[in-house]
Amino acid sequence: MDVKIIQPDTSYAQVLSDLGRRLFSDTFAQHNPPEELQSYLDTAYTVELQHKELGNPTMYTFLAFDNNVPVAFCQMHENKKVYDFVGDPDAIELQRIYVDKRCAGKGVGKRLMQQCIAKAQELGKKTMWLGVWEENHSAIGFYKSHGFKKVGTHIFKVGNKEDTDEIMIRNL
């Protein structure tokens, strides 16, 4: 693999929208009714929203390419809505991290996580938090291997379907 990671600007909105829709679908389609999945994708991964997020100074996006093909991405957000049980009102949220299944186990996710941790530390953050579906055991294992621990739960909606996410934190 010849992986290159960039911090994209707004000109990558279409690339990020397409990649996000594909990777979210690959990960969760088998667990959600098609109409609920489509509703979520049409809300969370529009080109317009990705353009807005890429231009948001409180969001940080990293996009990974293998031989110029987008294969993974992650997004962090300095979010004012931090759960009390996170224990740090200034914690940064690792909002999304998705890797193409063909690249799983090849270090791409690890490299994206390292980018996120480095950026959070550069920003002076002391805590990173995330939500992960309680049934996504491989992701939970990945996060645990990077020092995250469960501190609570919240509800995550895919369309109108409600799932329970584990909230995990990592000290930086």
C-alpha positions as CSV (number, residue, x, y, z in Angstrom):
1,M,0.0,0.0,0.0
2,D,1.1,3.5,-0.8
3,V,-1.0,5.5,1.6
4,K,-0.9,9.3,1.7
5,I,-2.8,11.3,4.4
6,I,-3.9,14.9,3.8
7,Q,-5.9,17.5,5.6
8,P,-8.4,18.4,2.8
9,D,-9.9,21.7,2.1
10,T,-13.4,22.4,0.8
11,S,-12.6,21.3,-2.7
12,Y,-12.7,17.7,-1.4
13,A,-16.4,17.9,-0.4
14,Q,-17.6,15.6,-3.1
15,V,-14.8,13.1,-2.5
16,L,-15.6,13.1,1.2
17,S,-19.3,12.8,0.7
18,D,-18.9,9.9,-1.7
19,L,-16.4,8.1,0.5
20,G,-18.4,8.7,3.7
21,R,-21.6,7.4,2.2
22,R,-19.8,4.3,0.8
23,L,-17.9,3.4,4.0
24,F,-20.8,4.1,6.4
25,S,-23.0,1.9,4.1
26,D,-20.4,-0.8,4.0
27,T,-20.1,-0.8,7.8
28,F,-23.8,-0.5,8.8
29,A,-26.1,-1.5,5.8
30,Q,-26.6,-5.0,7.1
31,H,-27.8,-3.7,10.5
32,N,-30.2,-1.1,9.4
33,P,-33.4,-1.0,7.3
34,P,-32.6,0.5,3.8
35,E,-34.9,3.4,4.2
36,E,-33.4,4.4,7.6
37,L,-29.9,4.1,6.2
38,Q,-30.8,6.2,3.2
39,S,-32.4,8.8,5.5
40,Y,-29.2,9.0,7.5
41,L,-26.9,9.2,4.5
42,D,-29.0,11.9,3.0
43,T,-28.6,14.0,6.1
44,A,-25.0,13.2,7.3
45,Y,-23.1,12.9,4.0
46,T,-24.4,15.5,1.6
47,V,-21.8,17.4,-0.5
48,E,-23.1,20.6,1.1
49,L,-22.6,19.4,4.6
50,Q,-19.2,18.1,3.9
51,H,-18.3,21.4,2.3
52,K,-19.5,23.2,5.5
53,E,-17.6,20.7,7.7
54,L,-14.4,21.0,5.7
55,G,-14.6,24.8,6.1
56,N,-15.5,24.8,9.8
57,P,-12.5,26.0,11.8
58,T,-13.5,23.7,14.8
59,M,-13.5,20.5,12.7
60,Y,-10.4,18.7,11.6
61,T,-10.5,16.2,8.8
62,F,-7.9,13.7,7.5
63,L,-8.3,11.9,4.3
64,A,-6.3,8.8,3.3
65,F,-5.5,7.8,-0.3
66,D,-4.0,4.6,-1.5
67,N,-2.4,5.2,-5.0
68,N,-4.6,8.3,-5.3
69,V,-7.8,6.4,-4.4
70,P,-9.6,7.6,-1.3
71,V,-9.8,4.7,1.2
72,A,-10.3,6.2,4.7
73,F,-11.1,9.4,6.6
74,C,-11.5,10.7,10.1
75,Q,-13.0,13.9,11.5
76,M,-12.6,15.5,14.9
77,H,-14.8,18.3,16.3
78,E,-14.3,20.8,19.0
79,N,-17.8,20.4,20.2
80,K,-19.4,22.5,23.0
81,K,-21.8,19.5,23.7
82,V,-19.6,17.3,25.8
83,Y,-21.2,14.8,28.2
84,D,-20.6,15.4,31.9
85,F,-19.4,11.8,32.3
86,V,-16.5,12.5,29.8
87,G,-15.0,14.6,32.7
88,D,-13.5,17.3,30.6
89,P,-15.7,20.1,29.1
90,D,-12.9,21.0,26.7
91,A,-12.5,17.4,25.3
92,I,-12.4,17.0,21.5
93,E,-14.7,14.6,19.8
94,L,-13.4,12.0,17.4
95,Q,-16.6,12.2,15.4
96,R,-15.9,9.8,12.6
97,I,-13.2,7.3,11.6
98,Y,-13.9,4.9,8.7
99,V,-11.5,2.7,6.7
100,D,-12.3,0.8,3.5
101,K,-12.6,-2.9,4.5
102,R,-10.0,-3.8,1.8
103,C,-7.5,-1.7,3.9
104,A,-8.5,-3.1,7.3
105,G,-5.6,-4.4,9.3
106,K,-3.0,-2.6,7.1
107,G,-2.3,0.3,9.5
108,V,-4.5,2.9,7.8
109,G,-6.8,3.3,10.8
110,K,-3.8,3.4,13.1
111,R,-2.2,6.2,11.1
112,L,-5.4,8.2,11.1
113,M,-5.7,7.8,14.8
114,Q,-2.1,9.0,15.2
115,Q,-2.9,12.1,13.1
116,C,-5.9,12.8,15.3
117,I,-4.0,12.4,18.6
118,A,-1.2,14.6,17.3
119,K,-3.7,17.3,16.2
120,A,-5.6,17.2,19.5
121,Q,-2.3,17.5,21.4
122,E,-1.3,20.4,19.2
123,L,-4.6,22.1,20.1
124,G,-3.8,21.6,23.8
125,K,-6.5,19.1,24.4
126,K,-6.3,16.8,27.3
127,T,-9.1,14.4,26.4
128,M,-10.5,12.8,23.3
129,W,-14.0,11.2,23.3
130,L,-16.1,9.3,20.8
131,G,-19.3,7.3,20.4
132,V,-19.2,3.8,18.9
133,W,-22.1,1.4,18.3
134,E,-22.2,-1.1,21.2
135,E,-22.3,-4.0,18.6
136,N,-19.3,-2.8,16.6
137,H,-16.9,-5.1,18.5
138,S,-14.0,-4.7,16.1
139,A,-14.1,-0.9,16.4
140,I,-14.4,-1.1,20.2
141,G,-11.3,-3.3,20.2
142,F,-9.5,-0.9,17.9
143,Y,-10.3,2.0,20.3
144,K,-9.3,0.0,23.3
145,S,-6.0,-0.8,21.7
146,H,-5.4,3.0,21.4
147,G,-6.1,3.7,25.1
148,F,-9.8,4.5,25.0
149,K,-12.1,3.3,27.8
150,K,-15.9,3.3,28.2
151,V,-17.4,6.0,30.4
152,G,-21.1,6.0,29.4
153,T,-23.6,5.6,26.6
154,H,-25.9,7.7,24.4
155,I,-28.5,7.1,21.7
156,F,-27.4,7.4,18.0
157,K,-30.1,7.6,15.4
158,V,-29.8,6.1,11.9
159,G,-32.9,7.6,10.3
160,N,-35.5,7.0,13.0
161,K,-33.8,3.8,14.3
162,E,-32.2,4.2,17.7
163,D,-29.0,2.5,18.6
164,T,-27.0,2.6,21.7
165,D,-23.4,3.9,21.4
166,E,-20.7,3.5,24.0
167,I,-19.0,6.7,24.9
168,M,-15.2,6.2,25.2
169,I,-12.5,8.5,26.3
170,R,-8.7,8.7,26.0
171,N,-6.4,11.0,28.0
172,L,-3.9,12.7,25.7
